[in-house]
Amino acid sequence: MKYNPSIIEPKWQEYWEKNNTFVTPRLPSGKKLYILDMFPYPSGNGLHVGHPEGYTATDIVSRFEIMNGSTVLHPMGWDAFGLPAEQQAKKTGTPPRKITETNIANFRRQLKMLGYAYDWSRELATTDIKYFKWTQYIFILLYNTWFDPEKQKGRPISELPIPSNVADPELYKDEHRLAYQIEAPVNWCSALGTVLSNEEVIQGRSERGNHPVIRIPLRQWMLRITAYADRLENDLDNLDWSESIKTLQKNWIGRSTGAEVDFYIGDLFSVTKNKSGRQEPDINGFIEWKKEREKSGFPRKPESGVLRIYTTRPDTLFGATYMVIAPEHPLVKKITTDKERPIVENYCEQAASKSDLDRTDLAKEKTGVFTGSFAINPLTGKPVPIWVADYVLSSYGTGAIMAVPAHDTRDFEFAKTFNLPIIQVVQKNSAESNIIVTNIIELEEAFTGQGTAVNSGQYDGLNTVKFKECITEDLHKSGIGCKAVNYKIRDWLFSRQHFWGEPFPILHELDDSDNLTGRTITLDESELPLDIPEGLTFDAEYNTPEPPLEHAPKDWLYIFRNNKKYKRETNTMPQWAGSCWYYLRYIDPHNEKTLVDPELERAWSPVDLYVGGAEHAVLHLLYARFWHKVLYDYGIVSYPEPFQKLVNQGMILGEMEFTGFKNSTNGNWISTTQINIGRDGIGTLKSEPDVKLQSVKLDNKQVIKRGENFILAENEQIQVDSRANKMSKSRGNVINPDTVVEQYGADALRLYEMFMGPLESVKPWSMDGVHGVRGFLDRVWKMIAAVNDENNKLEQSVKDIPLTETQNRILHKTIKNVTEDIRSMSFNTAIARMMEFTNFFLKEQVRPKSAMEKFVILLSPFAPHIAEELWSILGHNKTIAFEKWPSFDQSAIEESMVEIPISINGKLKSKIIVAVNADETTLEKMAIADSKISNLIEGKTIVKKIIVRGKMINLVIKE
């Protein structure tokens, strides 16, 4: 019978499901391996062929490890909350839960169609109410936790030391919780009806749908991930992750050391006028403030009369000639004078429509407006103007900077633009000697390096490192500043204005007028889960910043506790919430009493292999590691890190697209070697950019591959443009795996995705490539099964006989190479080894059955359906899934004879077959005795003999 995957594959999928073949035991026996895919978001489009790449890789490893005696946990679930389902619901009017459940069913069908060895009994979705009960439980834990910087761990908020002079202990606790609320400027997209993260905004518009985005203040929940920044960075060293991913995370965390410094602004309602009539803080008030600070020290929170900044270069304080605050800074309204207010308000409104990436682009022109107010430099006692500029972000540092234009590139450009003072306070040291050079004073550019202090009072002459130490210590003694550590990473904005998201287990206290008092409490664990109220219908037209839950039924929205009225939190959690801890729930998915049984967690943790796309290299992994560390601090998990080994699979692009270019005037083809092609695919002539070119889409039959390039089949002098693009509906290059499986089978799809190239690399899709791999499976079938017999029988050349020496060597080389390649996740080379094996044995008149059996075991992790069927044809009545992986014999691999090339004067003339261990004397005698060589050296003198055992012979002769 011919190989027919449409019959074979459903048969074995049904077998695995009926027999619970891949159901994992509660506890591992022997060696355990937890192998995990980053679980997918179940979109309405289903899988495309890019998705199975990582899933196939983990499936190969899982099946391989099972055959090697490991107990493997390999689960699958769904990251099911989120904006896409809500947007789809708005388009169709169908409730998001129904859409999500339909999408999950389709994804599940497709994954089962591909034959993955998942333990489906552990399947979960973040939208399952029994699942998000524990997401809400973790939020309560975060709310009731503070971070102890001395012990570097999270502790119960009840253990927070509260100073005796604190007037409101509860407010003090709220300021230290890992989960806290603030009114924060956020990216609001009315078209999508929700807040977006900075990563979801490009040039002031939403990444999804390209809709306008503005910055507006909203009350938001935040998670204090910055408290764990040092642990998140330091613990990377113990992980088996690529250095590139570790570097990405470290850069995202962005740890820096410097100082926080307070600039005096005083009571801006009682100010003096400077010579130009502008407002300045009272110098007498500044002097009194300094005296008081020297007594009381640097406060944890700045009082109302100061502007606090963070700087990594406190050694440049004497060069601070102006200050800049972010447009969202809470002091903007207070310090802006009436004269400047219209300009400042207009500027802040414009800044609200820009993303953080756009605002901090070094290449963009600097913009800003003067507030009309001044602060006093605490070291010089001189007033410095306060500006508002969008290159300063409220989310970094304190949202305010001291500008030192002589020694900061952005400050320098800003000062040049607005003609602000520039004072040099660091001189560059000569590279040749200790001579100080002063050409920087010409100020063609800022000097941002280290050097020697000038124009800095008593500190003149100190080098930068020493100056930093001295000034930081002196600032601390005077109560004006203190040493500080800052991070680029921001506290996690943890609120969304979604209908489709986990409700917060939070109650807001109300006063007698039903206004929020600012006090919050959590639900009791016994009240979880808190679901979206049944009486709240999904409104497809809803698009305001007010969360949809504000319109929930009153009996859900309001609740009484201890004779006080409370209102439920109406924001919902972001999609990231459920994906932060799902790997733990797979270990104990049906436990209703606790998040995860400690015994099971200790037995299965950590995840030994985690595979997913590089797009999650930062945010998802940082968020999950943060939550995990909090759980570790409470002893809920036993390992400090969740994912021990991480592998990112490369993207699979659409099929190669070919474009030729013609001169629009005469219709002649023009080679791309003569053309500049932009990112948009539009070409212009290098020699005559004004000449209009016509782009022509070409199909595969119209081009020929020549080296690394493609040329036009009808004119081989013309090189064409070839490129593969990311799969997207808009380009029409999405390949549905259903189509591939229907035409070629699931095993062919699996094999092709692994054969395309290294797992981590970016690769273009090719249906011709799938066809080629299907041909390999046809040859495998032909090697073992009788293709001319309707009943599944062995090919008559497969006999129960011993292997020849050559057959045995090929077999053991294949076992060795495939085993090592799977362990290094080099799946493409493993498949190449199996292709070599097949090509060899197809030529053998007799094929030992034992060799065929071992080969089928090697093939089974890659192509499990055909392997099961061939295993059955080979006479076995049990699944191949638990067969022992074959071992290799190194001695069988070593060849007894070897072919040695013989050269004369460096030119190859003949070859001889000799024993592997033949010595130099034997090799010389055999070379001279060779008929071709003896004829060539007859009558000539051998002046030199170069003999390398097992490698080569070279005879140097002269007439």
C-alpha positions, 0 to 999 in steps of 0.5 A, a space after each residue: 500500500 502506498 503511503 497515505 497520511 490522510 488515513 494514517 494520521 487520523 488513525 494514530 491521533 485517535 489511538 493516542 487520545 483513546 489510550 491517554 498515551 501522553 497523559 503525565 503522571 501526577 508525580 515524576 518517576 526517575 528523571 523529570 523534564 518540564 518542557 513548555 511552549 509559550 502558549 498561544 493567543 487563540 485568534 480568529 484566524 487560527 494557526 498559520 504555518 509559523 506557529 507550529 515551528 516551536 511546537 514541533 521542536 518541543 514535541 521532538 524533544 518531549 518524545 525523545 526524552 520519553 524514549 530515554 526514560 524521562 517523565 515528561 510534562 508537556 502541556 498546552 493551554 490558551 492565553 485567552 483574555 485580551 484586546 483582539 477578542 474584544 475588538 472582534 466582538 465589537 465588529 460582530 456583536 458576538 460576546 468575546 467569551 463565545 468568540 474566544 471559546 470558538 477560537 480555542 476549539 479551532 486551535 485545539 483541533 489544529 494542534 491535534 491534527 499535527 500530532 503533538 504529544 501534549 497532555 490535554 488533560 492539563 489544558 487551561 485557558 486564562 479565561 477559565 473562572 477556576 483559573 483566574 481565581 488564582 490570578 486574582 489571588 496573586 494580585 491580592 498577595 501583591 497588594 499585601 506585600 512590601 519590598 524590604 530593600 535590606 533583605 531584598 525580598 517581599 514581605 507581608 505589609 503587616 510587617 512594614 516598619 512604620 516611623 513614629 512620626 507618620 500621621 497616616 499609617 494606612 496611607 504609608 502602607 499604600 505607598 509601599 505596596 507592590 500593587 498600588 494606584 496612582 493617576 498616571 498619564 497613559 496612551 488612550 486610543 478611543 478607536 480601540 476603547 482602551 489604554 495601550 502600552 508604549 510598545 503598542 504605540 508607533 508614532 502616535 498611532 496604535 500598532 493595531 489598526 493605526 488609530 490615533 493615540 493621545 496621552 491622558 491622565 487616568 487612575 491606574 493600578 501599578 505593580 512595583 516591578 522596579 523593586 525587584 530590578 536588581 534581582 531580575 538582572 543579577 539572576 540572569 547569570 544563572 540561566 541557560 539563555 542566549 546572551 542576546 536575550 540576557 542583554 535585552 533584559 539587562 538593557 530594558 532594566 537599565 540600572 544606573 547609579 547617581 543622585 537625587 537632588 532637590 532644587 528650591 522653588 519655594 512658595 510660587 505665590 510669594 516670589 520676587 521679580 528678576 530684572 526681566 520681570 519674571 518670577 524667581 524664588 525668594 533667596 532668603 527663603 532658599 537660605 532658610 530652606 538650606 539651613 532646615 535641610 541641614 538639620 532634618 536631612 534629605 526627606 523620603 518625599 519632597 515637600 511642596 516647595 522643591 523640584 526633585 531631579 535624578 541625575 547620573 552625573 551629580 559632578 556636573 551640578 555647577 553646570 546646570 543652567 536650566 531645568 526641564 520637566 515632563 509635560 505630564 509632571 504634576 508641578 506643571 500647572 503650579 509653576 506655570 505663570 499666567 502669562 505663559 499658561 496658554 502656550 504651556 497648555 497647548 504644548 502639553 496637549 501636543 505632547 500627549 499625542 506622541 509616543 515615548 519612543 517618538 519623544 526620546 528620538 535623539 534625531 528629532 528637533 528639540 521642542 519646549 516652552 518656558 514656564 515663566 518660573 525659576 528654581 535655585 541651583 542648590 550649589 551656586 545659589 543662582 536661579 535657573 529657568 524651568 522649561 517644559 519639554 517632551 524629551 523628558 518622560 514622567 516615567 523615568 527618574 522623577 520626571 524632571 532633570 537638571 540640564 547641563 548642556 555642555 555635557 549632555 547631547 540632548 541638553 546641548 541641542 536644546 540650549 542651542 535651539 533656545 539660546 540658553 546658557 552653556 557652562 563647561 564644568 568638565 574638561 577633557 583629559 588629553 589622550 597623550 598626557 595629563 595636560 587638560 585641553 579646553 577646546 570643548 569651550 568652543 562648544 561645537 558639541 557636548 563633551 559627555 565623557 569623564 575628565 577633570 572638574 572646572 568652574 565647580 568651586 572647591 571641587 575644581 581639579 577633581 577627576 570625575 569619579 572622585 568628584 561624584 563620590 565627594 559631591 554625593 556625600 556632601 549633598 547627603 550631609 547638607 540634606 539637599 540630595 542623596 545617592 540613588 539608583 534608578 532604572 529604565 524599567 518602569 513600574 508595570 501599568 496594570 490596568 485596562 479599560 476592557 470588558 474582556 479581562 479579569 476583574 480586580 479583587 479590590 473594593 474602594 471605600 466611599 464617603 457619605 456622598 459616594 465619593 472615593 476616599 482613597 482607601 482600598 481593601 481586598 476581597 477575602 480569598 473565600 470570595 474568589 473568583 470574582 467574575 464579570 457580572 452576568 447582568 453586564 451586556 457587551 456594548 459593541 459601541 463603547 469607546 470611552 476612557 470610563 471602564 465598561 464595568 462602571 455600568 455593571 448592575 448596582 448590586 454587583 458594583 456596590 457592597 457593604 462591609 462593616 457598615 461602610 459602603 464600597 465600590 468594586 474596582 472597575 478597571 480590569 487586568 491586562 492580558 499579561 496577567 494570566 500569562 505570568 504564572 500559567 506554567 505553575 497551574 499546569 503542574 496542578 491544574 484541577 486543584 481548587 484549594 491552592 494555587 499549586 500543591 507544594 509537593 507537585 511544585 517541588 517535583 516538577 519545577 522549574 521549567 527545563 525547556 521554554 520555547 517561544 518567539 523572540 517578541 516575548 524576550 523582554 516583557 512577558 519574561 520579565 513580568 513572569 519572573 517578577 511574579 515568580 520571585 514574589 511567590 518565591 519570597 512567600 515559599 509558594 514556589 521552591 526555585 528562584 527562577 521559573 524558566 531554566 533554559 530558553 530557546 527562541 525560534 526564528 520567524 517563518 516568513 511568507 514565500 519568496 516574492 520576486 519583482 522585476 523592474 522595467 523602464 516605463 519609457 521603453 519597457 526594457 528590463 533593468 537589473 536590480 544591480 542598477 537600482 536602489 530599492 527602498 523598504 517600500 519596494 519602490 525602485 529608482 535608477 542609481 544613475 538617473 533617479 528621476 527615471 520612472 520604473 515599473 515594478 512587475 510581480 514575477 512567479 517562480 517559473 519566471 526566475 532562476 536561482 544563480 548563486 545567492 541571487 535570482 535572475 530573469 529566466 528570459 534574460 539571464 543578464 537581469 537580476 530581480 529583487 527577491 524578498 520574503 515578508 512577514 506573514 500577514 493577511 494584508 499581504 495575502 501570504 499567510 499559509 494555513 496548516 490545514 491546507 498543507 496537511 490536506 495536501 502533504 500530511 502533518 508529518 511532512 509539515 512537521 519535518 519541513 519546518 524543522 528542515 528549513 534551517 537552524 531553529 533560531 534563524 529567520 526562514 522563508 516558507 516554500 511549498 516546493 520545500 514541503 513537497 521535497 520533504 514529502 518525497 523523503 517520507 515516500 522513500 522511507 515508506 518504500 524502504 520498509 512497506 510493500 507499496 504494491 500490496 493493499 495490506 500493510 506488509 513488509 517490503 520483501 527486501 526487509 529480512 531478519 538477518 544480521 547487518 553487514 559491517 558497512 550497514 552496521 557502520 551507517 546505522 550507528 553513525 546515524 544513531 549517534 548523529 541524530 541523538 547528538 543533534 536532538 540534544 543540541 536542537 539541531 533538527 535540520 541536520 538530524 533530518 539530513 542524517 536520516 535522509 542519508 540513511 534512507 538513500 543508502 538502504 534503498 540501494 541495498 538488496 537486503 535490509 536487516 529488519 533490526 536496522 529498519 526498527 532502529 531507524 523508525 524509532 529515530 524518525 518517530 519524534 519528527 514524524 510520529 504518525 508514519 513511524 507508528 504505522 511502520 512500527 506496526 508493519 514491522 510486527 509490533 502491536 504497541 505504540 512506538 512512543 515508549 520504545 527505548 531509544 537506541 544507543 550507538 556503538 562507537 567502535 562500530 562507527 570507526 572504519 577498518 579501511 580508509 581511502 588515501 589520496 596520493 599526489 605527485 608534486 602536489 597534484 592528485 594522481 591516484 588513491 589506495 585503500 589501506 588499513 586505518 592503522 597502517 604506518 608510514 612505511 606501509 603507506 610508502 610501499 603501497 603508494 610506490 607499488 600502485 600501478 599509476 604511481 609506479 609508471 609516473 615515477 619510473 626513472 625519476 628521483 623521489 626527493 621528498 616524501 610527505 606522509 600523514 597517516 590516514 590522510 594523504 601521501 605526497 611524493 616530490 620528484 625531479 627528473 
